[in-house]
Amino acid sequence: MALVYKKVLVIGATSGIGREIARKVVEAGSSVIIVGRRKKNLDEFVNQYGGDKVKAKVFDVIQLKQLSLEIPQFVSEVISEHPDIDCVFINSGIQRPFNFTQSETVDLDIFDQELVTNYTAPVYLTKAFLPHLQKQKSQGPTALVYTTSQLALIPTTRAPNYGASKAALHHFILALRSQLSTVNGPKVVELFPPAVQTELHDTKHQPDLKDGHLMGMPLDEYINETWSMFVQGEEQVVVAASQGIFDAFELKRQEIFHQRNEQAGRFMKRFLRE
């Protein structure tokens, strides 16, 4: 199937999943705006695929000091330069180990940085892009796409904040999709990668790992399976090891989520102001 989106913004596109998704967008015949912190990587991608189909913008979520000011400013600039964006892919993420049995080693500045990158910044970006994507729906399909993780469903003990931040984003996405469905809003898509061979597990980021970049599913295999499901219109893209976790309990949990929210909606009517 063909990609229905004509101009895709990929945030976190300098390497790994984001870079490969951007490549797939170009190969599908659509335009892409790649965003990340490493200008060299962005320039290499533009040179490889050509400036007619690829535009780049340097933006580093990790370095933000005032999200409430800097993210809206960034989004305003992007929309001004590219008013025809119809899909925003929020892919940036970091993973750091924390061992609370040795609490003196836990750097809470890094802890906060991980939480902002994986959860808070995506929420701010969502709020900033939503009005544009809602308006753009008059021209065709629009979407918000998020990369969470299988660890959003079952955490790993060595990276407790990563699992917690991805779980927070997953819960936010469930609620957001439900809300936007009531106003014919943009499509909301969530990717649940298993461990994939990317920089996420590099020793420079996680010094307790050895050859971490070799951990997990080969990147090209993951991207090919994920892309196939994405272009087919799946809202929840689950492949490989993530599938077993998802099928074991997440399907049932989401069934309960929808049931309970319908019940809560009826219950809350008597308490909500008109």
C-alpha positions as CSV (number, residue, x, y, z in Angstrom):
1,M,0.0,0.0,0.0
2,A,1.0,3.6,-0.6
3,L,1.9,6.1,2.1
4,V,-1.1,8.5,2.5
5,Y,0.9,11.3,4.0
6,K,2.6,13.8,1.6
7,K,4.9,15.6,4.0
8,V,6.2,14.0,7.2
9,L,8.1,15.6,10.0
10,V,10.3,13.2,11.9
11,I,11.6,14.4,15.3
12,G,14.6,12.3,16.4
13,A,15.9,11.5,12.9
14,T,19.6,11.6,13.2
15,S,20.0,7.8,13.7
16,G,18.2,4.6,14.4
17,I,14.5,4.2,14.0
18,G,13.8,7.8,13.2
19,R,16.4,8.0,10.4
20,E,15.2,4.8,8.8
21,I,11.5,5.9,9.0
22,A,12.6,9.1,7.2
23,R,14.3,7.1,4.5
24,K,11.2,5.0,4.0
25,V,9.1,8.2,3.6
26,V,11.4,9.5,0.9
27,E,11.5,6.1,-0.9
28,A,7.7,6.1,-0.8
29,G,7.7,9.4,-2.8
30,S,6.7,11.8,0.0
31,S,8.7,14.7,1.4
32,V,10.3,14.6,4.8
33,I,11.5,17.2,7.3
34,I,14.2,15.6,9.5
35,V,14.8,17.0,13.0
36,G,17.6,16.2,15.5
37,R,20.5,17.6,17.4
38,R,23.4,16.5,15.2
39,K,23.7,18.7,12.2
40,K,26.3,16.6,10.5
41,N,24.0,13.6,10.4
42,L,21.1,15.7,9.1
43,D,23.3,17.2,6.4
44,E,24.5,13.7,5.3
45,F,20.9,12.6,4.9
46,V,19.9,15.6,2.9
47,N,23.0,15.1,0.7
48,Q,22.1,11.5,0.2
49,Y,18.5,11.9,-0.8
50,G,18.4,15.5,-2.2
51,G,17.2,18.8,-1.0
52,D,14.1,18.7,-3.1
53,K,12.6,15.9,-1.0
54,V,14.4,16.4,2.3
55,K,14.6,19.4,4.6
56,A,16.5,19.5,7.9
57,K,16.2,21.4,11.1
58,V,18.4,21.2,14.1
59,F,16.5,21.0,17.4
60,D,17.7,19.3,20.6
61,V,15.0,18.4,23.1
62,I,17.6,17.4,25.7
63,Q,19.0,21.0,25.8
64,L,15.6,22.8,26.3
65,K,15.4,25.0,29.3
66,Q,11.9,26.4,28.9
67,L,9.7,23.9,27.1
68,S,6.6,26.1,27.3
69,L,8.4,28.8,25.2
70,E,10.9,26.9,23.1
71,I,8.7,24.1,21.8
72,P,5.8,26.4,20.6
73,Q,8.4,28.6,18.9
74,F,10.0,25.6,17.2
75,V,6.6,24.4,16.0
76,S,5.6,27.8,14.8
77,E,8.8,28.1,12.7
78,V,8.3,24.6,11.2
79,I,4.7,25.2,10.3
80,S,5.6,28.6,8.8
81,E,8.3,27.0,6.6
82,H,6.2,23.9,5.8
83,P,2.5,24.7,6.1
84,D,1.6,21.4,4.3
85,I,2.9,19.0,7.0
86,D,0.3,16.3,7.4
87,C,2.1,13.8,9.7
88,V,4.3,14.4,12.8
89,F,6.4,11.5,13.9
90,I,7.6,12.0,17.5
91,N,10.5,9.5,17.8
92,S,13.1,11.1,20.1
93,G,14.0,9.1,23.2
94,I,16.8,8.2,25.5
95,Q,17.4,5.3,27.9
96,R,19.6,5.5,31.0
97,P,20.3,2.9,33.7
98,F,19.6,3.7,37.4
99,N,20.4,1.5,40.3
100,F,18.6,2.6,43.4
101,T,20.4,0.0,45.6
102,Q,23.3,2.4,45.1
103,S,21.4,5.6,45.4
104,E,24.5,7.7,45.5
105,T,25.0,6.8,41.9
106,V,21.6,8.1,40.8
107,D,21.9,11.4,39.0
108,L,18.6,13.1,39.2
109,D,19.5,15.6,36.6
110,I,19.9,12.8,34.1
111,F,16.7,11.2,35.5
112,D,14.8,14.5,34.8
113,Q,16.4,14.7,31.3
114,E,15.1,11.3,30.4
115,L,11.6,12.0,31.7
116,V,11.5,15.3,29.7
117,T,12.8,13.7,26.5
118,N,10.6,10.6,26.6
119,Y,7.4,12.1,28.0
120,T,7.1,15.8,28.8
121,A,8.5,17.1,25.4
122,P,6.2,14.8,23.4
123,V,3.2,16.1,25.2
124,Y,4.3,19.7,24.6
125,L,4.9,18.9,20.9
126,T,1.4,17.3,20.7
127,K,-0.3,20.3,22.0
128,A,1.6,22.6,19.7
129,F,1.1,20.6,16.5
130,L,-2.6,19.6,17.1
131,P,-4.3,22.8,15.8
132,H,-2.3,22.6,12.6
133,L,-3.0,18.9,12.0
134,Q,-6.7,19.4,12.8
135,K,-6.9,22.2,10.3
136,Q,-4.9,20.3,7.7
137,K,-7.4,17.5,7.8
138,S,-9.5,19.5,5.3
139,Q,-6.8,18.7,2.8
140,G,-6.5,15.0,3.5
141,P,-5.4,12.5,6.3
142,T,-3.3,13.7,9.1
143,A,-1.5,11.8,11.9
144,L,0.5,12.0,15.1
145,V,2.9,9.1,15.4
146,Y,4.8,8.2,18.6
147,T,7.5,5.7,19.4
148,T,7.1,4.2,22.8
149,S,8.4,0.7,23.6
150,Q,7.6,-2.8,24.8
151,L,8.9,-1.5,28.1
152,A,5.9,0.8,28.3
153,L,4.0,-2.4,29.0
154,I,6.5,-4.4,31.1
155,P,9.5,-2.4,32.6
156,T,13.0,-3.6,32.9
157,T,14.6,-3.2,36.4
158,R,17.9,-1.7,35.2
159,A,16.2,1.2,33.4
160,P,13.2,2.0,35.7
161,N,12.7,5.6,34.5
162,Y,12.7,4.6,30.9
163,G,9.9,2.2,31.4
164,A,8.0,4.7,33.5
165,S,8.4,7.5,31.0
166,K,7.3,5.3,28.1
167,A,4.4,4.0,30.1
168,A,3.3,7.5,30.8
169,L,3.4,8.3,27.1
170,H,1.5,5.2,26.3
171,H,-1.3,6.1,28.7
172,F,-1.3,9.6,27.3
173,I,-1.6,8.2,23.8
174,L,-4.6,6.0,24.7
175,A,-6.4,9.0,26.2
176,L,-5.5,11.3,23.4
177,R,-6.7,8.8,20.7
178,S,-10.0,8.5,22.6
179,Q,-10.4,12.2,22.9
180,L,-9.6,13.0,19.2
181,S,-12.0,10.3,18.0
182,T,-14.9,12.4,19.3
183,V,-13.9,15.4,17.0
184,N,-12.7,13.5,13.9
185,G,-9.1,14.5,14.8
186,P,-5.8,13.4,13.4
187,K,-5.0,9.7,13.5
188,V,-3.0,8.7,16.5
189,V,-0.4,5.9,15.9
190,E,1.8,4.2,18.5
191,L,4.9,2.1,17.7
192,F,5.9,-0.5,20.4
193,P,9.5,-1.5,19.4
194,P,11.2,-4.4,21.1
195,A,14.9,-4.1,21.7
196,V,16.3,-2.9,18.4
197,Q,20.0,-2.6,17.3
198,T,20.3,1.2,17.6
199,E,22.4,3.8,19.5
200,L,19.9,3.7,22.3
201,H,22.0,0.9,24.0
202,D,25.4,2.3,23.1
203,T,28.1,2.1,25.9
204,K,28.5,5.9,25.8
205,H,24.9,6.2,27.0
206,Q,24.8,3.1,29.1
207,P,28.3,2.3,30.4
208,D,27.1,-0.9,32.2
209,L,26.5,-2.5,28.7
210,K,29.0,-4.2,26.5
211,D,28.4,-4.0,22.7
212,G,24.9,-2.6,23.5
213,H,24.4,-1.6,19.8
214,L,24.2,-5.3,19.0
215,M,21.3,-5.8,21.4
216,G,18.0,-6.8,20.0
217,M,16.3,-7.1,16.6
218,P,18.3,-5.9,13.5
219,L,17.2,-2.4,12.6
220,D,16.3,-3.1,9.0
221,E,14.1,-6.1,10.0
222,Y,12.2,-4.0,12.5
223,I,11.7,-1.1,10.1
224,N,10.5,-3.3,7.3
225,E,7.9,-5.0,9.5
226,T,6.8,-1.7,11.1
227,W,6.6,0.2,7.9
228,S,4.3,-2.4,6.4
229,M,1.9,-2.2,9.3
230,F,2.1,1.6,9.3
231,V,1.2,2.1,5.7
232,Q,-1.7,-0.4,6.1
233,G,-3.2,2.0,8.6
234,E,-2.6,0.2,11.9
235,E,-2.9,2.5,14.9
236,Q,-0.9,0.2,17.2
237,V,2.2,-1.2,15.5
238,V,3.5,-4.2,17.4
239,V,6.1,-6.6,16.0
240,A,8.4,-9.4,17.0
241,A,8.9,-9.8,20.8
242,S,6.5,-7.0,21.6
243,Q,3.7,-9.0,20.1
244,G,3.7,-11.6,22.7
245,I,3.6,-9.1,25.5
246,F,0.9,-7.1,23.8
247,D,-1.3,-10.1,23.2
248,A,-0.7,-11.6,26.7
249,F,-2.5,-8.7,28.5
250,E,-2.5,-5.4,26.7
251,L,-5.4,-6.2,24.5
252,K,-7.5,-7.1,27.5
253,R,-6.3,-4.1,29.4
254,Q,-7.4,-1.8,26.6
255,E,-10.7,-3.5,26.3
256,I,-11.2,-2.7,30.0
257,F,-9.9,0.8,29.4
258,H,-12.7,1.5,26.9
259,Q,-15.4,-0.1,29.0
260,R,-14.4,1.8,32.1
261,N,-14.1,5.1,30.3
262,E,-17.6,4.6,28.9
263,Q,-18.9,3.9,32.4
264,A,-17.0,6.9,33.8
265,G,-18.4,9.1,31.1
266,R,-21.9,8.3,32.1
267,F,-21.1,8.6,35.8
268,M,-19.4,12.0,35.5
269,K,-22.3,13.6,33.7
270,R,-23.9,14.5,37.0
271,F,-20.7,16.2,38.2
272,L,-19.5,18.0,35.1
273,R,-20.5,21.6,34.4
274,E,-22.4,22.2,31.1
